[in-house]
Amino acid sequence: MPRIDAADQEYLVQMLRPDLNPNGSLVADEPNYYMGHCTQKLRVPVPVITPNGSMHVTYQRAPRRLTKDVIFKTKAYVMSSLRTTNLKFTDFDPVKATYKALRSFNDSSGFVHPGGVIGPAELALMQHRLQDNATLQELALKTLLTGAGVIPKTYNNGWQVPTDTPINYAGPFVLVNVSARYGGSNKDSGECPQNYPDGAPRDNCAHISLVELDAQQTYKQALAFWATGNVTYAENALRITHAWASNNQAFGDVRENGPLEAAWAVASFAKALELLRGRVPGWQATYEEFMAWTEQLLMPQTDEYMNSTKKAIAIGQQNVLNNWHSTIAEAWMAVGVLTDDKVRYRKAVNLYHATVRDYTKWGRAKGFRDGGRVLGETSETLRDIYHTQFGLGGLLQVAEMAWQQDMDLYSSNQFALVPALELTARIIMANDSESQLPQGFKLLKSMPKPPSGTMWAFDMQRQRFFAKNKTSGAWVADLNDGIKYLQGITFLPTAWEHAYNHYVGRLGLKMPETAALIKRHYVDWYAMHWGGGTLSHANTAGSLWRAGLRPFTVCSHEQHHRHANGSSSSSSGSSSAQVFSTTAERAISA
């Protein structure tokens, strides 16, 4: 979409996004989880940042962790109740009918399909919103198909990664041998595909061809199929996947960028195949080719990297888990769901929890606060905000995939992702005005000059800036001025919409910094292996989640009856007149 002035954008946002109010919370009432009676209550620490950058911590209420039973029953009640009234269209029956036609269940694994970051309920609602000419979804679809409003990634030579989703896609751009060095470069630019785009950097053709062109495009084409109904998009996605799976014969370098490139690619490919599961001819054959290729060449890269991570932790290295592990967790979970592999899925869950804990520990324990860290700071915040969003984005994608399987990972480590998102959002919003940064932070341009013959660098393990010799790279001196310098500040669509829809939409938390960031970028896009949430998730929680919160969905059978009999006063204003209905029980289990 064309860029518009601030006043027009504010008007559009007010009209299209009532959920993005100034307080960072939904206009609707706080959802009722009958905390203290049916669910355990948790005080979630959230940083509050004033316009002048001063910070303090406030505590918001949330259910400690939603059980699989509560998630299943609440979702099921939404899709079995007669109708809801918080949609533009009065009758919810068409959405429910589409949902039932789309949803399948694997008895062996227990996984729901489609089960990527977009589940059958989101797909059904997205389709009916588009059919109903919902303006926000129409804008998001335009962004997907044409690239309107996307901030393109620009390489040093001026070439930009294409932002559209063309039905006549010029790829795939397959390499027989991927030898990805650090930075995504191939060992030899002569190994680039023969049809490689004119002007695209040849020294990065391994990364660009696989991740930023073909894998990214595969997911976008699959999503375009669901949004438009045009089967050519789905055929394009299968064509790209088939080309890589049948032609790529070698993949590395496991000692450098190989594991990360593999995980980036697998995350997009697997989620695309999950979206297209059984929907178009040739899916099964392409799926089998993809899994043979992945298991032979790509998954071993990630597995070997995780073995080296375990060794690093065992010898006492600090701050080891980062955006690489976030992305690997996403790839593992996407493959686990796609293949109904519970072992791979569980490995992804375990890695997710470990990464959330290690990545967001700053400010969450006295020892780390003594080190000068603040609530919401990740171990990559001072490395750069670009990679910080890579880390957060992968974790959020994992959490939403798990949610589609009725598992609550969003609450991991006492909702540690909430303060991380709020702090990161403020930093991005304040990039043009250093005075609006949280106190203690400054932009890189304010950094003092390094000693002669040296340059500043950031040590991830020690979480400290230091001067290193320009020639030898040797350590010279630490920077000890107590200031946190920020670099690489830019917006990436790393699942901000998914996070806001869950924490604010489903749970009722207040996230004003995240709301402000989404208002600035109120139609996001898909890039690398995350994003696209405006089309599929924006403001869906009221229809697909809150409408299902009832005493008989949130509470156990015994708890509900105690609640209905008025034996507890801690249900936060809930109506005890709501009694358990045998009809509702049948509807939920149907």
N, C-alpha and C positions, 0 to 999 in steps of 0.2 A: 504494500500500500504506500502511497506517496507520503512523505513527511508532512505533518501539519503543525500549525503553531500551537503553543502551549494552551491557549484558551479553548481552541477547538478540541484538542486532545482531552482536556479536563471534562468538557461537555460529553464527548463520546464515552469516556470511561464511566462517568456517572450514569449514563443511559444503559451502557452495555454490561457494566460490572458493579452491580449493587453490593456485591460481597466485598469490594475493595473500599470500604469506608475509612475515614481518617483514623479510626481507632484500631484498624487492622483486625476487625472481627466482623462476622456476618451480622446483617441487620436483624435476622431472626433471633429469637430467644436462645439462651444457652441450652444446649441439648441436655436432657436429663438422663444421667447414668445411675441414679439412685445410689450415689456414692456414700459409703459408710454403712450401707444396708445390703446392696447387691454387688457392688464392685468396690475394690479397695481404692482409697483416695491417695493421690500423690501430689505433693507440692512441687511444681516444676519451676526451677530457677530460670528466669529470663532476664537478660540485660535490658535496661531501659536507658536510652540515649537521648538526651535533650538536644534541642537545636544547636546549642553551643558546644556540644560534645561531651558534657559531663555524663558520667555513667553511675548507675546504681542497679542493684539486683532486686527484682520483684518476684513474687511467687504466685503462680496460677494453679488452679485446681485441674486435675485430669485423672481419669481412671488409670491406675497403676499399669495395668496391662489387660487388654481385652482378650478373653479366651476364645479359642476356636469355636466353641459352642455358641457364645454370644454373637460372634461375627456371622456365623452361618445363619442363626435364627433371625437376626436383624435383616440381613440381606434377603432371606427367603420370605419374610413377612412383607417386605416392600413389593416383591414380585408376585405375591399371592393376595394381597389386600385388594379390595374392589377398585379403588381409584385414589389418586392423590390430587391435591388441588394446587400444589406449588409449582406446577409446570405451566408454560404458556398455554398449552392445550389442556382442556379440562379432563379428557378421558385418557387415562394412563394405559388402557387395555392394549393399544397397538404396540407400545413399548414392551409390555409384558409378553405379548405374542411373539415379537421378534426375538426377545431374550430367550424364550423357551426353544425357539427354532435354532438358535445359535449355540446354546450351551450343551456341552457334552461332559461326561464324567468317566474317568478311567477307574474301574473297580480295583485293579491291582495296585496302582500307585496312590489312589485317592485324589488325584489332581483334576481340577476343573479345566476345561479347554473351551475357547482359547484362553490361555492363562499367562500371557506376557504382562506388560504394564497396562494393557487395555484388555479388560475382561468382557464377557458377553453383555453385561448390563451397560457398560460404558459405550460399547459398540452400538447397541440398540438405541440408546438415548441419543448418541451422536447422529445416527442416521435419521431419526425422526425430527431432531432439531433442524437438520439440513432440509428435510422435506417440508418443514414448517417455516422455512426461510428465516431462521433465527440469525440475526445480523452478526453476532459474535462468531458463530460457527462458519458463516459464509466468509467473513474476513479471514478466519483461520484457514479455511480451505483455499482461499485465494493465495495466502502466504505459502501454503504447501505446494500448490501447483505452479505458481509463477515466481515465487521468491520475493514478492512485494513486501517491503518493510524489513527484510532480513538484513542484518549487518554482515556483509560478506567477509570471510577470512581472506586477508590479502598477504601474499608472500613478498619477500624482499624485492623481487624483480617486478612487482606490480600485478602479477597474475592473481586472479581471485577464484576461489572455489565456486563452482556454479551453485546457485541457490534455488533453482527451480526443480520441478519433477516432470521432465518432458515425457510425453507418451511415446515419442520417437527417440528414446535415449540412445546416445551414440556409443555407449559402452557395450559390453564390459571391456576393461583394460587389464587383461590378465597377464601376470608374470609367471613363467614356468618356475623360476627360482626367485624366492623372496629372501634377500639377505639383509634384513633391516638392521642397520647400525644405530647408535644413539642419534636421535633426531629423525629417525625414519629413513635414512639414506640407504640406497643400494651401494654395494661395493663398486659397481661399474655402471655408469650411466648408459652404457650400451645395452644393458639388460632391460631397459624400459620397454613397455609394449610398443609394437609398431604403430598402433593407432593412438598413441599417447597424445593428449591435447596440445595443440600449438601454444607455446608460451608458458606451459606449466613447468616448474623447476624440475630438471632432469635428475638433479642430485637427491631429490626427495621422492622419486617416482614410486618406490616401494610403498611408502606410507600413503601417498596421495592416491595411487591407483586402487589400492586395496581398501583403505579406511574411508578417505574423504570423498571418493567417487563411488566405487561399486558397493561396498557394504552399506554405507549411508544411504545410497540411492535405493538399494534393495528394500530397506525398511520403508522409505518414503513411498516407493511404488506400491508396496503392500497396503499402506495406510490410504493411499489415493484410491486403490481399488474399493476399499470399504466405504470411502466417502463419496465416490462417484458412481459406483456400480459398474464401471468400465473394466471388463475382464483383461483388456490389453495391459493394464498396469500390473495385474497379478502375473501375467505371462512374462512381462519384463523382469519381475523379481525372480521368477524361477529361472529365466534365461541367464541372468547374471550369476546366480548361485551355481547353476549347472556348469557354467564356463570355468569358474574357479575350482570347483570340486573335481572336475575331470581333467584339468590342464596343469594346475599347480603341482609340482613334483618335489619341491624342496622348500623348506621354511626355516629361517634362522634370523638373527644370530641369538641363541639362547643366552649368551653372555652379555648381550647388549639389549637392543629394543625388541627382539623377537617376541618375548612373552607378552609385552604390552600391546604390540601390533596385533598379535593373535587374539588377545582378549577383546580389544576394541572391535575387531572384525566379527568375531564369533557373537558378541552381544547383539549386533545389528542383524546379522544373518539369521540367528536362531529366533529372535523375536519376530522377524519377518515371516519365517516359515511357520511359526506358531499362529500368527494371524491368518495365514492362508491354509491352515490345516484342513485337508480334504475338500477345499472349496473350488479347486480348478483341476482339470485333467493334468496329469504329469506331476502332481504334488508328491505322491508316494515315491516315485523314482528319484526325484530331485532330493527329497528328504534322505533317502538311503545313500545317495552319492555324497551329500553334505556330511552326514555322520561318519561315513568311511574316511573322508578327507580330514574331518575335524579330529577324529580319534587317532588317526595315523600321524598327522603333522602339527595340529594346532594345540590340542589339549596337552600333549606332552611338554610343550613349551611352558604352559602355565604351571603344570605340576612340578617341573624341574625348578622353576623359579620359586615356588612355594617351599620346596625342600631347602633351597639356599636361605630363604627367609627364616625358616626354623633354626637353621644352624647359626645365623646371625643373632637371633634372640637368645639362643643357648649360650653364646659366649659373652652375653651382656651388652650387646649393642642397643642403643636407645633410639626411640622415635623411628622405628623401622617400618611400621605399617603406614602406607600412604596411598596416593591415588592409584598406583599400580594394583594394590590389593583390593581396593574398591572396585576397580574394573574387572579384575579376575573373579571376584565374588559375583558380579553381575553376569559375566559370561557363564560361569558355572551354574548359576541358578537358571538362566535362560535355557541352557542345554538340558539341565535336569528336568525342567517342566516339559520341554519339547519331546524328550525321550522317555518321559515317565520314569526317570531314574532317581529314586529316593535317596540313594547314597550320594550322588553328585549334588542333589538339592541340599541335603543336610550338611555337606561340606561347605556349601555356599553360605548357609545360615551361620555356621560356626565362624567362618572367616569374617562374615559381616559383623557379628558381635565383637570380635576381637579388634577389627579395624575401627569401628565406632569408638570403642573404649580407648584405644591408643591414639587415635587421630584427634579426639576432642577432649582429652584429659585436662588441658590447660584451664586453670581457674576452678577446677572441680575438686581439688584437694589442697590442703594447706601447703604441702611441700612444693607444689607447682605454683601456687599463688606467691610463695616466697621468692620464686624465680622471676617474678614480674609479669606472669601471664594473667590474662583476664578471662572471664567467662565468655565462651563462644570462640575463643582463639584456637585454631587448629595447628597442628605441627607444620603445616605448609603455609599458614597465613603470611609469615614474613618471607617465605621463599618467593611467592607471588600469588596474587588473587586468581590468576588464570588457572594454575594447577589446583588451588584450593577448591574451585568450582568443579574441576574434574573429579576430585575426591568426593565431594558432597553429592555430585550428580550421580555417580555410580551407586553410592549407598542408597540414595532415594529411589533409584530404579529398582534396586533389590527389594527395598521395603514395599514398594507398590506391587511388584510381582508376588511377593509373599502374601500381601493382602488379598490378591485374587485367589489365593489358596486358603483363605480364612486364617491366616497367621499374622499376628501383630508384631512386626519388627520395628515399627516406627517409634515404639516406646523404649527401645534399647538404651541401656545405661542411663536410666532416668531422663529420657527424652533429650539426650545430649545433642541431637541434631537441631533442636529448636534454637537454642542460643547461638549455635554456629551459623545458622542461616540468618538470624537477626543481625549479628555483628557483621557478617560478610555483606549483607544487603546494604547496611549503612555505609560501609567502606566504598562500595561500588557507586552509591548515590552521591558520595562526597568527593568523588575523583576530581571534580572541577573546582572544589572549594575546600582547601585544607582546613579551614576553620571549622568545618562541619564534621571532620573526622572525630572519632572518639578520642577523648583526652589520652595523651601518651603516644598517639600515632601521628606520623608525619609522612608526607610524600617523599619519594626518593630524591627529588630535586633539592630537598632541604638537607640532605645528608652532607656532613662535612667532607672536605677533600681528604682523600687517603694520603698516607705518607708517600713521599717521592718514590717513584718506581714501583708502586703497588696499585692494586685495585681492590675495591670492596667485594666480598663474596659472602654468602650465607651458608653456615654449617648446619645442616638439618639435624644431625645427631646432637650437637651441643646447643642448638637453638640460639645461635649467636652470629652476628656479623663480625667479620675479621678481614684484615688486610692481607692479601697474598701477593707475592712477588710476580710481576707480570710475565717474567721470563720462565722461571722455574715452577711457579705455582705454589711455592713453599709458604707456610704461615709466617707472618711477620709480627702482627699485633692484633689483639681483639679491640672491638669498638665498645667502650663502656660508658656511653653517655646516657643510658637509660631510656632512649627513645626507640620506638618501634617504627622502622621505616618500611613503607609499602611500595610495591612495584607490580607491574603486570596487571593493572586494574582495568578490567573490561567486563562487559556483561556477556555471559554465555547462557543459553537456555537449558541449564542443567537441572531440569525437573523442578523448577521453582513452583510451577503450577500444581504439580502432583503434591508437593509438600504443603502448599497453602490449602489445597482442597482437603487434605487429611487433617492437619493440625488445627486449622481454623474452621473448615467446613464440617468435618465429621466430629471433631472433639470440642470445638468452641473456644480454643485458645485465642489470645490476641497476639498478632504478629505485625505491628505497624510498619516496621522497617521492610519486611518482605512484601507487605501490601503496597508500599510506596514504590518499590522496585518493579513489581508487576504492573503497576499503573503506568510507569514510564515505558515499559515494554509489554503492553497489554495484549499483544498477539505474538506468542513466541513461535519458534520453529524447531525443526529437528536438525541437529548437527552432531557429527561424530557418532555417538551412540546413545544420546539422550535428548529429551525435549519433546516438542509437539503436543504438550499438555493442554494448550488452549482449545484445540479442536476436540480432544477426547475427554478432558476432565474439568475444565473451567466451570465452577459453580454447579457441580453435579451432586454435591453431598446432600443438599436439601432434598433432592428427589430420590437418590439411590441409597441414602443411609439414614438421615434423620427421620424420614417418614416411617422407618421401621423400628425406631426406639420406643418400646412399650415395656411395661413391667414383665410381661411374659416372654419377651425376647432377651432382655438384659438380665433378668433374675432367673435363678434356678426355679424348678417347680415349687420346692419348699419355701424358698425365699419369697416367691411371688405371693404365695398364700399368706405368709406372715405379713407382707406388705399390704395386701388387700384387706386384711383384718385389722389394719391400723396398729400393729404392734411395734412399729418403729416410727420415730419422728425425724429421722435423719435422711429423708428421701428428697430433700432440697425442693420442696414445693410440689412434689408429684401428686397426682390425683389418685388417692387410694380407692376411688370409686371404679377405677379401671380393673375389672376382674378377669381372671383367666378364662378364656373362651375355648371350649372344646373344638369349635369350628376353626379358630385360629391355630390350635395345635395341629389339626388335620391339614390345614393349609400350609403350615410351615414344613411339614414332613412330606408334602406332596411332591 
